[in-house]
Structure formats: structure tokens, C-alpha cells
Amino acid sequence: MTSRKTVQTMKPATAAKKLGVYLEATPAEFQEGAVSRDELNALQADPPEWLRDLRRNGPHPRSVIAARLRVSISGLARAGITDALTSDQIEALKAENPDWLQRERATQVEARKEAARVRPDAPSQGHRRSS
């Protein structure tokens, strides 16, 4: 008996998230069709010019903005940043270093310290014995 290999596909929003790009900035053909696992792997291995440009210049999704500013996504929301930003806009925010950004960075540092304190051996907890 032979088994057929089914092609795994994902929604464009999922593929955009995995690629780290803002879906609305991708080409229409990317937004309109399902993306197979093989297509995603090909885009990651050899990104076309549009993907390289989006990663370099944006607009970027909130997860990328938060990472580049070293704050949480919630911190962006508290600051009222809900839209995608370009790399130039992110760099301008860094240069301006407004009060909210300083507060959110401090909050992020404290959250990471607390997480490390609470779970100093987190990677080794993967194998729990059940009784």
C-alpha cells in the first residue's frame, strides 16, 4: 500500500508571520493564495527582491518593531503604536528616545530578569517525570 504525500499549505498571514514581514506590504499574488511548505522554504532559502526589500526597509509587523525597539508588543500598544512602521521610522524613534520608550525598555529588562529568576533552569525542565 502506498501513501500519498499531501501538500501542506498555510494562509498568507501565517506565511508572512513566519517570514517576518507585514502581510499588507507583500505582493498581491502572495496575499491571495495559499503558501505551501515548500514555497515557504524556498522563500526563506533564496528570498526574492521584494522580500529582501521588505525585511530591510519595511513596513514591519509589530513583532519586528518591538524587537528592534527592545520592547514588548504590549508596550507598543500602550504607547499607541498599532500600525506598521518602516525602518526609517523605527530609527527615528530610537534617536528621539521618548519617555514611553525608555519606560517600556526598563519594563522589558525587569520582565526578563524576573523570568530568569523564576525559571533559572527552564531549558532542562523539558523532561518531567510523571507519577
LINQUIWO-V927616 format. One record per backbone hydrogen bond with DSSP energy under -0.5 kcal/mol. CO is the residue of the C=O (numbers start at 0). NH is the residue of the N-H. If there is no record, write none. Layout:
CO;NH + CO;NH
//
This chain:
3;5 + 5;7 + 7;36 + 9;34 + 10;14 + 11;15 + 12;16 + 13;17 + 14;18 + 15;19 + 15;20 + 16;19 + 20;22 + 21;24 + 22;25 + 26;29 + 26;30 + 27;31 + 28;32 + 33;35 + 34;9 + 35;39 + 36;40 + 37;41 + 38;42 + 39;43 + 40;44 + 41;45 + 47;50 + 47;51 + 48;52 + 49;53 + 50;54 + 51;55 + 52;56 + 52;57 + 53;57 + 56;86 + 58;21 + 59;84 + 60;63 + 60;64 + 61;65 + 62;66 + 63;67 + 64;68 + 65;69 + 65;70 + 71;75 + 72;76 + 73;77 + 74;78 + 75;80 + 76;79 + 79;81 + 84;59 + 85;89 + 86;90 + 87;91 + 88;92 + 89;93 + 90;94 + 91;95 + 92;96 + 97;101 + 98;102 + 99;103 + 100;104 + 101;105 + 102;106 + 103;107 + 104;108 + 105;109 + 106;110 + 107;111 + 108;112 + 109;113 + 110;114 + 111;115 + 112;116 + 113;117 + 114;118 + 116;119 + 118;121 + 120;123 + 121;124 + 122;125 + 123;126 + 125;127
//
